[in-house]
Amino acid sequence: MGLRACICSSAERREYSSRAMLDMHISDITPSRPRHNSLHRWWIRFGLMVGIGRGVPSAEADIRLGDVVVSQPHGTFGGVGFERTGSLNAPPQILLTAVGRVRANELRGRSKLSEYVSKISCIPKFQRKKAGPDILFEAAYDHQGGQRCDKCSTDRQVARLPRDSEEVVVHYGTIASGNQVVRDGRTCDYADSHKNKTWQPYAAGTAAAYAKEVLSVIPPIEVANTRAAEEAIRDATIGTGKTQIALQFAYIVKKTWPECSIFWVPALSFESFEQACVDIARALHIPQAAGGDEDRAGRWLLVVGNADDPDILFGTAESNGIVDYLPESEEGVTVYTTRIQDVAVSLTRGDVLELGAMNPQDAADFLKKSLVRKDLLHDEAATKELLGELTCLSLAIAQAAAYLNRNRMSIAKYVQLLRNTEQDIVGLMSREFRDDTRHKSSANAVATTWVVSFSQIQAHDAVAADLLAFRSCVEWKAIPRSLLPSVQPEERMEEAIGRLCGHSFLARLEDGEREGEEWYDIHRLVHLAMRVWTSGHGDAAEVAQKATRHVADVFPTNDYANRAMWRAYLPHALRLLENPQDCNAKEKSKLSLWVGRCLELDGRIPEAVRWLEECSRWKEGLDEEDADQLFSQHELAIAYQADGQVKKTVELLEHVVAVRAKVLAEEHPHRLASQHMLAGSFVSQGGR
């Protein structure tokens, strides 16, 4: 089976990419390499390639069988390569420094190589004497057959001066690397037809001994301070979308293995996938009826882009999905790009790397690169505001740059448009723009990509859809888990939250649990797009009313012990109360009562007065003897008094006392409380 990896985006998800995911090194393409736990690989600091190879002696390098050859950068070469095809990158500095220390120890007579080799020699298979004699034949003389050179003429052997000892000699320089075995002695001496495997164990042992010496001179603290592979790859992907990462990967693969065939197919729909396959078959002159052994195709890399729809990928009860038609081969690698983490995990079982969001500097660099008129960036204040409004979202930045390039508008003017009505913002975010790195059928506009995901969630996960609808009605920042509509069983709730996090429509706060529970954010632009989408694809008033009812039911009392909870709930409750679409007076009056009481206790008196007045207004039409109405009027009188509005306090309390005198017993605590408060108001007025 071929290897699979997935690039899934996150901040935009992300036209994420996002969380894009690429848990793969170029070396993973080697067909014979066994799969292993990718989690372990991520914490690798550096790697050593240790093994046996062909020796190429010369007048400058008297290489003998069993010697060790160490790659070191020389000139423009990284240490491994051919001049004709280029070279690999240089080794990390930590290894170059270690090799320098080993060479210094050699010169000072402190090398431990012989010691390490002698420890291996206790195993008969790795002993020098088991390897046999070191014989070099003339380059033009071919092997005469058999496992050894018993039939080869001794007259054609090359005479060489014997070495003083059998100690291993270490050579430093460029190592040649190719994609096939060199068997022609006319070209490469030892790399000839006389080769045999008797020297391999001893040679492998000496190589391992040298590797041990290199590792032994590296202080552990230097290893700890070296960046892990995961960190390097993550940093390299910042600002870069999943499609761009896949493109870079494809270019590296082609440069490393020119013979590797690379194919790119979209998964936007089954029809687009099918058409791409037809185009590939036509370009390669493959008959459509052909089938059979994919292994004969040689090395290949297949990129499946925009793998976002589970039904298209995995199929339904009525039809197969795209994955049912993808090739599998030990020679092949399949890479997916997706915005959906569930899809990424299902496709690769964990070979996934999430692309992180850009930081402000990355975002600024990306904007600069995308703008035609670089002089626009001279307005540093407006540029900072723009990136803040777009929350460093790469696709939104690309879209803004395209708009600025096309309309020759200043950044300050664009920011002004972003701060206008919500419809203006959605209009800007919904504009398509040309992007040659994306498939022509895929949507470029930020809002459009989100709408596709909203529709998928609504179709596949009703619980997640309800949670997302609720989130669109409250604040986009810092929502505690306890405020979310609860679902039973708990596992179903976790699944729904996981799906929203997988789409990056919900993000767990980085500082983890606070006040004993999880907290979540939602991207501000996603929050806006979801509200607009709800208005166009459902009953927005019903969604808001349902959210108001839920928050009113779970809102805590104004007991001081609940202060942390109601402070966390207040921003979300206030947003619901400000929503003009929810016209249900009963739910809003209930919520505004609790909000007003908590605001008063928190010292936010003017706000408390406002919402307690609203509570009373929403209760208009009720019988004046209604207990809830009288209770809210009493609470409003308390807020008036705290706000210094004594006249309103007295007038309202006189009304409450009069009504409660008619409906409550003389000793009822509510009646007594109103009378006591009214008396206190008279005193504060100086009596009357």
Secondary structure, 3 states (H helix, E strand, C coil): CCEEEEEEECCCCCCCCECCCCCCCHHHHCCCCCCCCHHHHCCCCCCCCCCCCCCCCCCCCCCCCCCEEEECCECCECCEEECCCEECCCCCHHHHHHHHHHHHHHHCCCCCHHHHHHHHCCCHHHCHHHHCCCCCECCCCCCCCCCCCCCCCHHHECCCCCCCCCCCCEEEECECCCCCCCCCHHHHCCCCCCCCHHHHHHHHHHHHHHHHHHHHCCCHHHHHHCCCHHHHHHHHHCCCCHHHHHHHHHHHHHHHCCCCEEEEEECCCHHHHHHHHHHHHHHCCCCCCCCCCHHHHCCEEEEEECCCCHHHHHCCCCCCCHHHHCCCCCCEEEEEEECCHHHHHHHHCCCEECCCCCCHHHHHHHHHHHCCCHHHHHCHHHHHHHHHHCCCCHHHHHHHHHHHHHHCCCHHHHHHHHCCCHHHHHHHHCCCCCCCCCCCCCCCCHHHHHHHHHHHHHHHCHHHHHHHHHHHHCCCCCEEHHHCCCCCCHHHHHHHHHHHHHCCCCEECCCCCECCECEEECCHHHHHHHHHHHHHHCCHHHHHHHHHHHHHHHCCCCCHHHHHHHHHHHHHHHHHHHCCCCCCHHHHHHHHHHHHHHHHHCCCHHHHHHHHHHHHHHCCCCCCCCHHHHHHHHHHHHHHHHCCCHHHHHHHHHHHHHHHHHHCCCCCHHHHHHHHHHHHHHHHHCCC
